[in-house]
Amino acid sequence: MKNDMQETPVRPDDEQIDLLAVARKLWAERRLIVRWCAVAAFAGLVVGFSIPKEYTTETVLAPETSASKGSLGGLSSLASLAGINMGSMADADAINPDIYPEIVESLPFVAELFPVAVETKNGKLRTDLYDYLLNHERRPWWGTVLSAPFKALGGVMLLLRGEEPEDGEVDLFRLTPDENRVAENLARRIEVTIDKKTSLVTLSVTMQDPLISATVADTVMRNLQNYVTGYRTNKARKDLEFTQQLYDEAQREYYKAQQRYARYMDANQNVVRRSVRTEQERLQNEVTLAYNVYNQMAQQLQLARAKVQESTPVYAVVQPASVPLRAAKPSKMLVLIGFVFMGGVFAAGWILGARDFVRGFKEQTPSEE
């Protein structure tokens, strides 16, 4: 039984690959490998120079931190080391910076960028951002070739349906295919990152023209500030509008009471009857009451205005948008190295196994027929 259960040991030499033999085989075919790498290098150069250059503009913002955050003492510092932002817990009226990326990539936010006026660095093109991304963005030659049939098919479908492209405001509920494609492309070109420790917000925009990249980055920064400010001050502004209405009404009532009192006094200057004096006192009391209400509403209006100002967040622009001088991508050297490496890998695979497999398949095919 013991002999049956014993397995034949496998020698280590059977599992090992003869690396020396592989190296000799590859060295013998070094000319073929060099030719494959040369072809791959040529293809890499073609691809590297065919991909349009893209420029990235970065802006850095320091959002206002809540005053109550400092009252937490050392707890906020320990929480920041653990990746927890205590500032968002301290101020319920503020938007957590962690959702800034979702705000910037949202369809309403992106659609607001469509009418932004842009201009290329050489000054040859002036249009809006939507038209630039739809009609003037450069593509690699293979992308143009592959998309040509689909564009032609789309044009034919529009002609058959009798539809014409409409110019006007963007209907977010019902986007056209072009609007949807431009919105997705623009959302991919905008990136927002948050530093958990410092709470710095880094906003980057990548475009094919450096001036357009800087213009869009500055616009996105301002729109994001306005969005957060509008959210933060929404309740305070509504309270201000309501207080303004009450103030205007109290002012009108006060002026009316003054006019009634003045008209009555002018009409009864030389009358000394008791009823006249009683009516005079009543009208004077109405004026005093109206003035007190008017004065209180004026104070409430000033407080409401101060509340709006207090609720307005302040952003410190650590790094403003600036026109980039160098392209961020593509890296032609990395493309070239990648193609040469893949060419060498494919050449080695062909020499070590693929070539013999193809030869064996060709030799067996006639015999089977």
Solvent accessible surface area in square Angstrom, and as a share of the most:
residue,aa,sasa,rsa
1,M,174,0.78
2,K,162,0.69
3,N,124,0.63
4,D,119,0.62
5,M,151,0.67
6,Q,127,0.56
7,E,156,0.70
8,T,121,0.71
9,P,115,0.72
10,V,102,0.59
11,R,159,0.58
12,P,91,0.57
13,D,108,0.56
14,D,89,0.46
15,E,131,0.59
16,Q,126,0.56
17,I,129,0.66
18,D,91,0.47
19,L,134,0.67
20,L,110,0.55
21,A,48,0.37
22,V,42,0.24
23,A,53,0.41
24,R,157,0.57
25,K,76,0.32
26,L,44,0.22
27,W,168,0.59
28,A,76,0.59
29,E,50,0.22
30,R,101,0.37
31,R,182,0.66
32,L,28,0.14
33,I,36,0.18
34,V,98,0.56
35,R,137,0.50
36,W,87,0.30
37,C,29,0.17
38,A,59,0.46
39,V,103,0.59
40,A,13,0.10
41,A,25,0.20
42,F,140,0.58
43,A,36,0.28
44,G,1,0.01
45,L,79,0.39
46,V,56,0.32
47,V,36,0.20
48,G,1,0.01
49,F,144,0.60
50,S,28,0.18
51,I,54,0.28
52,P,21,0.13
53,K,100,0.43
54,E,29,0.13
55,Y,35,0.13
56,T,43,0.25
57,T,3,0.02
58,E,81,0.36
59,T,0,0.00
60,V,20,0.11
61,L,0,0.00
62,A,28,0.22
63,P,19,0.12
64,E,88,0.39
65,T,78,0.46
66,S,25,0.16
67,A,102,0.79
68,S,48,0.31
69,K,46,0.20
70,G,62,0.59
71,S,92,0.59
72,L,64,0.32
73,G,43,0.42
74,G,50,0.48
75,L,98,0.49
76,S,17,0.11
77,S,66,0.43
78,L,117,0.58
79,A,9,0.07
80,S,27,0.17
81,L,127,0.63
82,A,75,0.58
83,G,38,0.37
84,I,85,0.43
85,N,30,0.15
86,M,31,0.14
87,G,15,0.14
88,S,33,0.21
89,M,130,0.58
90,A,36,0.28
91,D,25,0.13
92,A,98,0.76
93,D,93,0.48
94,A,35,0.27
95,I,15,0.08
96,N,50,0.26
97,P,17,0.11
98,D,53,0.28
99,I,79,0.40
100,Y,4,0.02
101,P,31,0.20
102,E,112,0.50
103,I,15,0.07
104,V,1,0.01
105,E,94,0.42
106,S,40,0.26
107,L,61,0.30
108,P,73,0.46
109,F,6,0.03
110,V,1,0.01
111,A,13,0.10
112,E,106,0.47
113,L,0,0.00
114,F,9,0.04
115,P,98,0.62
116,V,27,0.15
117,A,81,0.63
118,V,7,0.04
119,E,54,0.24
120,T,16,0.09
121,K,120,0.51
122,N,105,0.54
123,G,36,0.34
124,K,174,0.74
125,L,42,0.21
126,R,185,0.68
127,T,30,0.18
128,D,52,0.27
129,L,0,0.00
130,Y,52,0.20
131,D,36,0.19
132,Y,6,0.02
133,L,7,0.04
134,L,44,0.22
135,N,96,0.49
136,H,76,0.34
137,E,29,0.13
138,R,131,0.48
139,R,101,0.37
140,P,29,0.18
141,W,146,0.51
142,W,79,0.28
143,G,21,0.20
144,T,75,0.44
145,V,94,0.54
146,L,122,0.61
147,S,25,0.16
148,A,51,0.40
149,P,82,0.52
150,F,149,0.62
151,K,128,0.54
152,A,63,0.49
153,L,106,0.53
154,G,34,0.33
155,G,32,0.31
156,V,75,0.43
157,M,75,0.34
158,L,75,0.37
159,L,145,0.72
160,L,137,0.68
161,R,155,0.56
162,G,62,0.60
163,E,88,0.40
164,E,141,0.63
165,P,120,0.75
166,E,162,0.73
167,D,146,0.76
168,G,70,0.67
169,E,173,0.78
170,V,45,0.26
171,D,77,0.40
172,L,73,0.36
173,F,196,0.82
174,R,193,0.70
175,L,42,0.21
176,T,65,0.38
177,P,107,0.68
178,D,53,0.27
179,E,24,0.11
180,N,65,0.33
181,R,108,0.39
182,V,4,0.03
183,A,7,0.05
184,E,88,0.39
185,N,22,0.11
186,L,0,0.00
187,A,20,0.15
188,R,175,0.64
189,R,33,0.12
190,I,3,0.02
191,E,99,0.44
192,V,12,0.07
193,T,66,0.39
194,I,35,0.18
195,D,66,0.34
196,K,94,0.40
197,K,136,0.58
198,T,80,0.47
199,S,16,0.10
200,L,55,0.27
201,V,0,0.00
202,T,37,0.22
203,L,0,0.00
204,S,15,0.10
205,V,0,0.00
206,T,21,0.12
207,M,0,0.00
208,Q,9,0.04
209,D,17,0.09
210,P,11,0.07
211,L,56,0.28
212,I,0,0.00
213,S,0,0.00
214,A,9,0.07
215,T,43,0.25
216,V,1,0.00
217,A,0,0.00
218,D,42,0.22
219,T,28,0.16
220,V,0,0.00
221,M,8,0.04
222,R,134,0.49
223,N,31,0.16
224,L,1,0.01
225,Q,34,0.15
226,N,102,0.52
227,Y,108,0.41
228,V,6,0.03
229,T,35,0.21
230,G,26,0.25
231,Y,123,0.47
232,R,45,0.17
233,T,3,0.02
234,N,64,0.33
235,K,148,0.63
236,A,7,0.05
237,R,93,0.34
238,K,125,0.53
239,D,65,0.34
240,L,41,0.20
241,E,105,0.47
242,F,124,0.51
243,T,17,0.10
244,Q,59,0.26
245,Q,117,0.52
246,L,65,0.32
247,Y,37,0.14
248,D,47,0.25
249,E,88,0.39
250,A,9,0.07
251,Q,47,0.21
252,R,133,0.48
253,E,81,0.36
254,Y,28,0.11
255,Y,103,0.39
256,K,107,0.45
257,A,3,0.02
258,Q,69,0.31
259,Q,103,0.46
260,R,94,0.34
261,Y,51,0.20
262,A,46,0.36
263,R,144,0.53
264,Y,50,0.19
265,M,58,0.26
266,D,98,0.51
267,A,80,0.62
268,N,32,0.16
269,Q,132,0.59
270,N,145,0.74
271,V,55,0.32
272,V,134,0.77
273,R,154,0.56
274,R,171,0.62
275,S,74,0.48
276,V,10,0.06
277,R,125,0.46
278,T,76,0.44
279,E,52,0.23
280,Q,51,0.23
281,E,95,0.43
282,R,114,0.42
283,L,11,0.05
284,Q,91,0.41
285,N,98,0.50
286,E,54,0.24
287,V,26,0.15
288,T,73,0.42
289,L,119,0.59
290,A,15,0.12
291,Y,101,0.39
292,N,67,0.34
293,V,68,0.39
294,Y,38,0.14
295,N,61,0.31
296,Q,111,0.49
297,M,30,0.13
298,A,28,0.22
299,Q,103,0.46
300,Q,92,0.41
301,L,5,0.03
302,Q,103,0.46
303,L,113,0.56
304,A,12,0.10
305,R,114,0.42
306,A,57,0.44
307,K,105,0.45
308,V,28,0.16
309,Q,134,0.60
310,E,129,0.58
311,S,15,0.10
312,T,44,0.25
313,P,13,0.08
314,V,100,0.57
315,Y,31,0.12
316,A,58,0.45
317,V,65,0.37
318,V,88,0.50
319,Q,85,0.38
320,P,84,0.53
321,A,27,0.21
322,S,77,0.50
323,V,53,0.31
324,P,20,0.12
325,L,158,0.79
326,R,213,0.78
327,A,41,0.32
328,A,62,0.48
329,K,104,0.44
330,P,26,0.16
331,S,50,0.32
332,K,63,0.27
333,M,124,0.55
334,L,125,0.62
335,V,32,0.18
336,L,42,0.21
337,I,97,0.49
338,G,32,0.30
339,F,71,0.29
340,V,50,0.29
341,F,134,0.56
342,M,91,0.40
343,G,7,0.07
344,G,19,0.18
345,V,69,0.40
346,F,124,0.52
347,A,0,0.00
348,A,24,0.19
349,G,38,0.37
350,W,78,0.28
351,I,0,0.00
352,L,74,0.37
353,G,35,0.33
354,A,42,0.33
355,R,38,0.14
356,D,73,0.38
357,F,150,0.62
358,V,51,0.29
359,R,136,0.50
360,G,26,0.25
361,F,131,0.55
362,K,133,0.56
363,E,133,0.60
364,Q,111,0.49
365,T,51,0.30
366,P,88,0.55
367,S,93,0.60
368,E,143,0.64
369,E,173,0.78
